[in-house]
Amino acid sequence: MGHLLLMWRLSLHDLRRRPGEALMFLLAVTIATASLTLGLATSNAVATGYAKTRAATAGPDIIAITTATDPSGLAASLADAPGVAAQADPVFAFDTSVRAHGHTAHSSVEGRDSSPSAVDRPLVTSGTWVRPGGAVVERGFAQSLGVHAGDRVTISGRSYPVVGVAISAATPVYPWSDWAQGPGPSDYGGRIWLTTADAHAAAGDTPGVHVIHLKLTDPVASLRWLETVFSSDRTGDSWVNTHTWQDVLRTNTNMIEGTQPALVIGGWLLAVAAIVTLGALATARAVRDNRRAALLKAVGAGPGTVTALLLAQYLLLTFLATALGLTAGTLSAPRLVDPSAGLLDTVSPPDSGTVFAAVLLASMVAVTGALGPALRAARTSTVHALADPAHMLTHHPRLNAVTAYLPTSFLLGIRLLARRPGRAALASAALAATTIMVTALLTWRTELDAAPDFKRFGPIEVRSDQTGQVLLAVTLAMVALSTLNTVLLGWSTAVQARRALTIARTLGATPGQIVSALCVAQLLPAVPGVAAGVPAGLGLYWLFGTQVTPPGSWLLTAVLVILLAVGALTALPAWVHTRSPAGRALNAEPA
């Protein structure tokens, strides 16, 4: 029988016999790779979504905004400039406050004709295009106001029915869509279209601007075109401001400046939790793997073959989880990177860098979590593994002297901890990763609460809501994996120490002391992990965000809740372990 066929049959046998273990590992690695894929694919997804929206709406390459009462001279001058492929008629626009459903917000109001324009043709996604007496609202702005076709908005004291909702690539997505504010500092705002006559009537005495949209023969050279054309005086006595399509894309990308690091860092932290999951599963099945390795070596297999056979099922699940994570991240990226609904969603294949990072992360999880137990099983003596003698606690004279006068639960717990320091390090790292995400979530909440009232809407509202949702999702995934890991580590510790702890019970230790000992073995490494996670979480958030610090009571409560959860989740499998009679545990055959 070939090695590959043997690996396949043994892996398939394990998957059929214990599907729960395979499912836990598959979920852990899939969540980690999906988060990393989302983080790495967001920038590409924004560019792809904007490109698709720009193509569907004849988006301009250059946007010129002037305060001239009569923009025809500037429009004619720009139309005659070299490199101009198409130009739309100047559009009158003004900045005002609009009100809908009790909400008031800034918005530009543009006057447009019913017929399509040569450049910048907004795509109607709901309802119809402008008509006399009716307004069309940009989709991101409509979502923020909570309006739909058939609702009403008040513009400059006049009420208009919303006849449609549309998207455009001529301005960034809401809340940076208001480019009609003229000279001076600009405020955030939305975008609304009326007919030209309705726009002039709504503006009244309000000063407005004119917007000129241009298409170039070479869109990539838009900046060079601006430097060349506006090197001469084409503005006259009026104020003129210009934007390129690259400016629009850059502003759209800024919408996810807090989302991307949360996903990328969250993906690597989830990978740490996945390593712990795999390590706990490998530990729990160590006895089975040792016996399998012994049987394989008894029939002539070498250590390399044994190691490959034991790793095969983990690698198979790793490749499957990587594919699932890449697929989930790629499909979710377009929805995640457009929080204001101002772009057309589009799914594009992940680039080579994203695929490489996802494969690297998944491979790291598999190798780090499973290679050590597989090598130990391959190197274990065949006779020793088949006999499976009791694994007695290692004799540490100094440790025994230090713990001799401690209470029984602490004495046993510390010795269990000293017996497997590697497992303690994994548990500590997993809780540190969870604490980092919890701390980041609390810091985000503190930053939002500290923002002035006038900044809690518009850019901060949209961007912070998106960042908060991502932080919450990654934190919940991390908490779920940490919960699973705590239970698995507690169970595997109880299983591997069952004979030593049973002997302790026969010598007088009570079931309560055994449960407390297992809790001590989990809580002691949890304390440094949580202690390191708080400053690490603050540091990472400060690195990508604002330097704010949550109240000390919040952080202390979070630390206590995490430690109490570890103790409670460890006590459950420990209590189950003490339910079996001592004689049965001593006489139990290897699994």
Protein Blocks (a to p, Z undefined) as FASTA:
>chain_A
ZZklmmmmmmmmmmmmmmmlmmmmmmmmmmmmmmmmmmmmmmmmmmmmmmmmmmmnopaf
bdcddfbfblmlmmmmmmmpghiabdcdddddddddddeehiacddddddddfbdcfbhp
addfehjdddehiacddfklmmmnopaehiacdeehiacddfbdcddfkbccdfklbccn
ogajddddddddddfklmmmmnmmaccddddddddfblmlmmmmmmmmmmpcckljadcd
dddfklmmmmmmmmmmmmmmmmmmmmmmmmmmmmmmmmmmmmmmmmmmmmmmmmmmmnop
afklmmmmmmmmmmmmmmmmmmmmmmmmmmmmmmmmmmnopaccddddddfklmmmmmmm
mmmmmmmmmmmmmmmmmmpcfklmmnopaddddddfklmmmmmmgcfklmmmmmmmmmmm
mlmmmmmmmmmmmmmmmmmmmmmmmmmmmpcfklmgcjllmmmmmmmmmmmmmmmmmmmm
mmmmmmmmmmmmmmmmmmmmmmmmmnopafklmmmmmmmmmmmmmmmmmmmmmmmmmmmm
mmmmccddddfklmmmmmmmmmmmmmmmmmmmmmmmmmpcfklmmmpccZZ
